[in-house]
């Protein structure tokens, strides 16, 4: 076989290694419908160098026959022709079809759709519908810099296009995007969580005053959110039949929820996840707040919190009221000398006294972590399906981190040799809160504390003259 078109390796048999074994490889190439060069090969074992020439020729012929079989197989089952002209809108729609097969809450799907429609989906002259293979990393990076939250959707959509063969392999521009290592909201949660915990308690105390304008309508609502850790949609969907006010049985049974899709509220008889249905103990403060707003003879199907027409509250409406109450609390309790108006408040971001309504669940989770509550209990109370979500909800505090360092420092204090029969846990427990022995420099270390005390005591005794000691000895 001879080489064609000056391409080394075409229509020829070469000696090479395959799986660490010497072989002959017959090679042939062709161009596919997209103009890309494709190779077809055939292999046969290669005899040793001292083998007769007739065996080597037979091995070369076997490689050529293997190549011919592979060519025939390729002709019988041709590779599908994949066009590179698929546009961004097609990739978005295909990615959504994949997402629809997964168990995603309707409210989350609505948020994703709005995010994509507002910042990525083609809309004419501003964002033309180009072939997805024509986008560059620089173009995508400009979109991400303007709206960092869109990065994960871009990576998902371009990843879908690569899996479908709409992008050349290894030419995915989304894989080189610079994204935030930690979202700003997460940084704010870690920075301010201690202040939020302190101000949340102060806010509940302020809201508990019966003379407060927001007390009757909202005290019990936000008290349940903060103290019991419920999602705002779960509080909106709470019914009197799920509230048990009997003595020794005080509890809230979380079943349904209220979500918003396209700006319209929707009641669901199930929660956000499979773990959302749970029963939570009701502390006395929550019990008293619910008794204060409970009708004399409530219908079990009646909503605890509702509009004047008895319909469920919109979760977004409760978020608006949370902002109003936070501003009123700030102006009344934290900074009455320089109150903020609505415009000034709306322009502010995360601060030590301002946080989102959803951050109430992060406050709840962080307090559980501070108090050393078992991780499984935290996950159950929060109604999370995956431990990773619970971990994301938990922020450590400076006090807790300080305590951890003190514990490590205490563990590394030397307290003498442990008893060989003790377990590690017993040894750690025994030496807790015990001061480290003082190291005396410039002299040998004492064998034990008793010996050292005797030595010190002997040093404090008044010296007696040697003549007096001799007289005592003579008299004896």
LINHU-V881290 format. One line per field, one symbol per residue. phi: phi as a letter, one per 20 degrees, with the letter a starting at -180 (. if undefined). psi: psi as a letter, one per 30 degrees, with the letter a starting at -180 (. if undefined). A space follows every 10 residues. Layout:
BEGIN
phi: ???
psi: ???
END
This chain:
BEGIN
phi: .dfdlmefne lbdcebdclm cfbececbcb defeneecdc cbdbgdfffe fgffffffff ffffffffff ffffffcfff fdfedfefff ffffffffff feedfgffff ffffffffcc fgcoffcfee gffefdffff ffffffbgfe gfffffffff fffenecggn defffdfedf fbgfffffff fdgfffffff fffffffffg effdfgecff ffffgfedmf ffffffefdf fedddffmcg bceecebdcc cmndfbecfc efcfeffbdc fdfgffgfff ffdfffcffg efffcbefen efffgfffff ffffffffff fedebffcfd efffffefdf cfdcbffffg fffgffffff emfgffffff femeecffff fffededfff ffffffffff fefecnffff efefffffff efmeffgfee enbffffbff fffffffffe fffdffffff ffffff
psi: klklggjkfk hlklkakjhg kklkjkkkll kafggkkkkk lklkkklleg lleeeeeeee eeeeeeeeee eeeeeeilkk kkkggkleee eeeeeeeeef flikkeeeee eeeeeeeffe kkgbeeilil kfffkleeee eeeeeeifff eeeeeeeeee eeefgfkkkg hjfffgkjlk fkleeeeeee egeeeeeefe eeeeeeffkf fkffeeefee efeeeeefgk leeeeegklf fgjjgkkggj lkjkdalklk jhfkkkkkfl aelfgejlkk kjleeeeeee efgkleikkf fkkekllfgg llkkeeeeee eeeeeeeeee feeeiffilk leeeefflbk afgklleffe eeeeeeeeee ggkkeeeeee efhkfkeeee effkklleee eeeeeeeeee fgkkhlklkf fkleeeeeee gkgkkkkkkj lglkklelee eeeeeeeeff kkkkleeeee eeeee.
END
